[in-house]
């Protein structure tokens, strides 16, 4: 599971001109599900998202997690995170999981974060979405359940 996690002051998702989800201060998480991902990847990713200390404490050090701050999450599925551009100029998405199992793992990740007491906004799996955000910092972290960057 490949994630791009951005600390935001706010973020929203629109589908067909209609806003379907909005959060205030928290994390926008773009989620790419790789072929072969499973519940182990969901558990790893949920733990990383919930525990990632990217919010400042009273000494202005990044020491607090989204849960510590009472922040919100917005998870958006994005298979293009698995795009491979090592050959040619057109990305190959052969590493991305098929839609049905990818959607199930995306839903499982959202549920795992809600079980940790976090408020989770969602995009619409497979839809053309417009995502807006105010990146705070900017702070952007990449996480891959199979390797570190």
N, C-alpha and C positions, 0 to 999 in steps of 0.2 A: 504494500500500500504506500503510495507516494503522496506526501502532503506538502502544501505550501501554506504556512501559517503566518498571518499578518495581524499585528496588533492594530486595532482600529478604534477611533473615537465613535464611529458609526458605520454601518454597512446595510445595504438593502439589495434585494433581488426582485426584478420584474420579469414577467413572462407575458408576451402579447400585450404589452403596455399596461399591465396590471401588477401593482406591487403585491407580492405574495409573502414576503418576509422582510423584517427590519429589526436590527439590533442597535443598542447604544454601545457604550464602551465594552470592549471585549476582544474576541478573536474571530477573524474571517478565516475559514479553513477550506482550501481547495483540495478535493479528494480525488485521487486517481487510483483505481483498483487494477492491479496487475493480474495477468493470467496466473492462476495457481494460488492466489491469496486465499486466506481462510480465517477462521475465528482467532487463530493465534495472532495474525496481523491486525485484526480488529482490536484485540486486547492490548497489544503493544501500542497501537496508535491512540487508543482512548486514554491510556495511562500517560502517554507523552503529552497529548493535548491538555488534559486536565491538570497535569502537574508542571507544565512548562513555566518556568519563572522568568517572565518577560515584562512584568509590571513593577514599577518602582516603589520601594518602601519609603519610610520617612527620611532615610539618608540618601535618597535618590539613586539607590542601587537596584538593579533588576533582581529582586528577591521574592516577588509575590506571583502566585499563579492566578489564573482567571477565577478559580474558585475562591481564593483568598480575598479577591477584590469584589466579589459579587458580580463579576462581569458576565456577559452573554456570549454565546457562540452562534455563528452562522456557518453551516456546512453546505458546500456547493460541490456537486459531482463534476469532475472535469477530466475526461479520458485523455485530453490532449497533453496532460502532464506526462503521459507515457510515450509521447512522440520521440522518435529516434531520428536524428538528422545527421548521423555520421556519414551516410552515403547519400549523395545527391542533394537536391534542394527541397524536395517534397518530403514531409515527415512520414515515417512509417509508424502505424499504430498497432503493429502486430503483437506487442507486449501487453496491450490492454485486454482485460477480461471481457468476455461476451456480456451483452447487456443484462440478461436475467440474473446471472450470479453476481455481477457487479452491483446491480441495484440492491440485491439482498444484503450484500456486505456493507453497502453504504447505509442502508436502513439499520443494520445491526450496530454500526459505529455510532449513529445518532442515538440509538437506544442505550448503548453502553455509557455514553456521556450523560444522558438523562438520568440513568441509574446512579450516577455519581452526584446527583443533585444539581446539575447544571441546566440552565435554560438553553435549548437548542432550536434555532431557526433553521429552516431547510430551503434549499432550492428544489427544483423539480427535475428528477433524474431524466436525462435524455432530451430535455427541452432546450430550445434556444433561449438563453437567459441574458438579461442585462444586469450586471453586477456593479453597484456603485459603492465606493468606500472612501473614508477619510483615514488614510494610513497614519498611525500615530508613531512618530519617531523619525523616520520610518523604521519599523522593526519587522523584518521578514525572515522567517526560519524555514528551512527545508528539512523534511524528515522522510526517511524511507525505511519501512519496516524490515527491509532486507540488507541495507547497507547504510553507512554514514557518508555524508559528503565531506 
